[in-house]
């Protein structure tokens, strides 16, 4: 076990450096040795699950292999964890710090002490050198480390290296808005006194679940720096918006300065203050007024601000439903298996009658397993003193509960029954998911997705647009939520404003399955639609809760495949197997998909018709023009995703994201595909789906680029471990294309199939027909490959120079 230790009362610099090191030290975990700065504590209350943090009490000292210590060189600042420094099993101790005047009492194997403003800067430089990309939240946490320890690049010890490191973190996606929430600017002694005065005199008003604060200050002269004071008051009082008024005299005339700050995106302080001659920005504005009725002006501005406060989202809008539950007697081991299977971070525990009795988190389960209680029931480890909410609980109250009690999930109860759950991820997504506009300028994509319904009407053929409208109306009548998902959404986002998109495959997902008939909502909806479109053939797959409407050479739809599924989740019982499928929510349905750019959903039914769901950063990956996989084991579970990654990358002119490429190479190098072949396991992913992907690639006009990329990744080994795109094979397969142009009329075999036969022909003679059968090639292809060796020998006998040509 490799651990990264932060000092006691951890600050943002120590946390940021530790987070960066987890990307440099694969598998390393962060341990907070005792307490945290209040702002760090609040930050982790919301974002803890984004990072590789473990509890100090869960560490088995005998399993520690190495220790890396950040932002300190003193043993005493490590608390009880300092005892680990003297363990005989520790192979290496590393130090990273920026305090040059501190004398170390730790016997480190390696020390990295640099003259910079923040330890995080040292780690950033190492990440840059290794060309490692960060997630948005990793970049944000590390940027906070540099901001806080350098006073936002204003402290004396700040260096140019800190500025460059901070700039790189912004390029990685660090969120300015979040940084602004947690950075504390310094105040002069005079303003510090006024800060205390403001904290004592503040008036608070609750409007639509949000808190508005007002502070009235009086003095006999103008005071500079009140903007910073207002920002501090907003942070310390946890108000959502704040108005600070300063009444003073200037040349014996009554003056009033009002400064406003707001966290609420739908408020527009600039508009409010402009009416009084002031201005600024939507979330920050000010005005200076000369008037006798200063109290009346301030009161009027407050009422106008109240009128701008929007109705906040409520738990019903955020929650996941239905909730996956377990019984109190479920074992810890089984609970862990369920968490792994569904990717949850916690489970709700209910009684036989369905009453909520507790919640057990991944941390609780890990702790029980650490102590050897895998067969114990969860009731001994679950949390029973629960904070719950109702479907109508507003977002600000939900956020406050999570921060105050450090809760990662809140059960939603209605009439005493568990109807949903709201997690940190739900809250963060609502608070921070931003939308930008799509345009096509210099190859760059920017995204605006507030409502895509107009795009459906203007950029899809009228017949398809009308079809989707009719299906959405049918779903609405049943009380279901209907979503357009996958490639169609991706293509809508990538299309130019005046481009008409010709779709041949449309995927729809119905959420709300718990209100459906036994056959599943997707199947029922497909049957309803077929009644209006009798030319469509209906195909039902009960095992996967899907139905397809198929038009073939139709005068209106041409060839169209419309797939309608009930939202579902899937689990692969072993590598390359067919997935086990069961009904679930739209989020879980999207999570089972291959890449983030294909895990986007567009809601078609009211009241939020046109809303885009992006749970996994697909929009940002479209902007970056990259293919990113959803989870690390994706290519081991289904190797055909390697071929899909290549196909999308070449077709869309995207790149495969670095970490995703690493996952591909690891999956291939693991030997799992060769093991399946040798064990003769039934591996559908290596037969039907792999054959389909090979067909897609080899019949496309970009087949050469795709085949080259597959070869570069080593992915041809998924077909056979000896398959390699040698110069001779590459010449042969390209020569075939030239040959086909002259003999197209005489050739009855599809071009893609002949290309695949040439690839297989490069294998040892004894393996060719076996590979062809495994890929379910036609009988004549198998026979050609089986007799190829004899045919070549016969040809060479008649044409002695043939071997030189071939």
Helices and strands as residue ranges (DSSP letters): E 2-6, H 12-24, E 29-32, H 38-47, G 48-50, E 53-54, G 56-58, G 61-63, E 66-70, G 75-86, E 92-97, E 110-113, H 119-129, H 136-150, H 160-171, H 176-182, H 189-201, E 203-207, E 210-218, H 226-237, E 241-250, E 253-262, H 269-274, E 279-280, E 284-290, H 294-308, H 315-318, E 325-327, H 332-342, E 346-350, E 356-361, H 362-370, G 378-380, E 388-389, H 395-405, E 409-414, E 417-423, H 424-432, E 440-441, E 444-445, H 453-459, H 462-477, E 481-485, H 487-494, E 505-511, G 513-515, H 521-530, E 537-541, G 542-544, E 546-554, E 558-566, E 568-571, E 580-583, H 586-591, G 596-598, E 600-603, E 612-614, H 618-624, E 626-627, H 634-637, H 640-652, E 655-656, H 658-669, H 672-679, G 684-686, H 688-699, H 703-713, G 715-718, H 727-743, H 751-761, H 765-774, H 779-786, H 788-798, H 802-805
